[in-house]
Amino acid sequence: FSSALWPFATLNWPDTNDPLYKRYFPTSLLCTGYDIIFFWVSRMTFQSLHQTGKPPFKTVIIHGLVRDEKGRKMSKSLGNGVDPLEVIDKYGADALRYFLTTNSKAGLDMRYYDSKVAASANYLNKIYNSARYVLSVLPSDFKPVDDISKLKLPSTHQWIVNKTERCIKKVTSFMEHYNFIGASTTLYDFVYDDFCSSFIEMSKIYLNNDKYDKEVTYQVLYFTLKNIILMISPFTPFISEDIYLNLPEHLESINLETYPTYHSKYIKPEVDKEVEDLVKNISFTREFRGENNISQSEKIKMSLSVNTSKDLEDILYLYKELTNTEEVPLKKESATINNTETFNIYLYKAKLTKEEIEKEVEKVKFEIDRATKLLSNPGFISKAPKEKIEEEESKLATHKEHLKILEDQLK
């Protein structure tokens, strides 16, 4: 019952004119485990209502317990407890904090896995290394613009701005509903797939070619990085503060910054398709290298087929630079094909043996059978988004074309 007085007795109550009391009572949020709802939360509520006439908080988040890998409650008798200080020494406070806040749904227990804390540390290391790259390329006299939409951006730059704004919108919505898993997963996918794997690699091409305006690349790199660290700072305050204090024109602390705000005017969706197709074709080419044991330093021979009247000079230049490919005359009969709405690629390798072709035929037939069954499933057609259906139809057409080429080679 003494702890039930905590929300107001700690603020010099009953002096209701005390500055602390006026500022901090009632609070906005209580975060607590489900095992003490009756023992503490309900008692704080009725004590506050009785003594002050006000509820002690507006919202309560109920979280579960942290259990060991086998799902057992941690206890001294079982000797299965985990010392957080040892985990912090090994992986850092932010990695542990990120794991705890993003690996359980509200009200449900979670299991402690050392491997997942290690994965969190690797993710934060990815962010830290991307920040080091951005800070290393920004000029010493760099000054961020107030409005990124006023810049004339290449389609790839506009694409990552679009992605950033959509990420801000989704993460903010998840955070407002205390859905930390949704927020962290959205940001994780954006950091790994869009920023680090795609745009950072693209930026290197722009910065190493004098025909491009380096200033817009600097601005977009800064814009994206700053929004990332502001969105992840509630989960990882230490690494965020460290990166933030190395940014140009920073405040005294990241805690004085405003949380990112979604700007619909920054988004120009007309560039999305061509850049998404670029990313898909780059991914396809990298998979082609892996499947055929072709080193990254070895050039791949390829042909291109453009499916639009738009000028794709920059897109195709980026594709060639990022995949280390060289264009040759089109020979469909010996090509591995990837079709997109914007442009198709035909990749070539050394001539296959009859045994390799037969194995490839079996793989392609399997994919054709899978896609055919999926597209003939009424449940899939009625529930799947239009984009997913179109993607599967495109895959089926590509596989059928590929099969014909392979079967012609066996004749």
Secondary structure, DSSP 8 states (H G I E B T S, - for coil): --GGGHHHHTTTTT-TTSHHHHHHSSEEEEEEEGGGIIIIIHHHHHHHHHHHSS-SEEEEEEE--EE-TTS-B--TTTT----HHHHHHHH-HHHHHHHHHHSS-TT--EE--HHHHHHHHHHHHHHHHHHHHHHHHS-TT----S-GGGS---HHHHHHHHHHHHHHHHHHHHHHTT-HHHHHHHHHHIIIIIIIIIIHHHHHHHHT-TTS-HHHHHHHHHHHHHHHHHHHTTT-HHHHHHHHTTSTT--S-GGGS------GGG--GGGHHHHHHHHHHHHHHHHHHHHTT--TTS-EEEEEEE-SSS--HHHHHHHHHHHTEEE----GGGEEEE--SSEEEEEE-S---HHHHHHHHHHHHHHHHHHHHHHT-HHHHHHS-HHHHHHHHHHHHHHHHHHHHHHHHH-
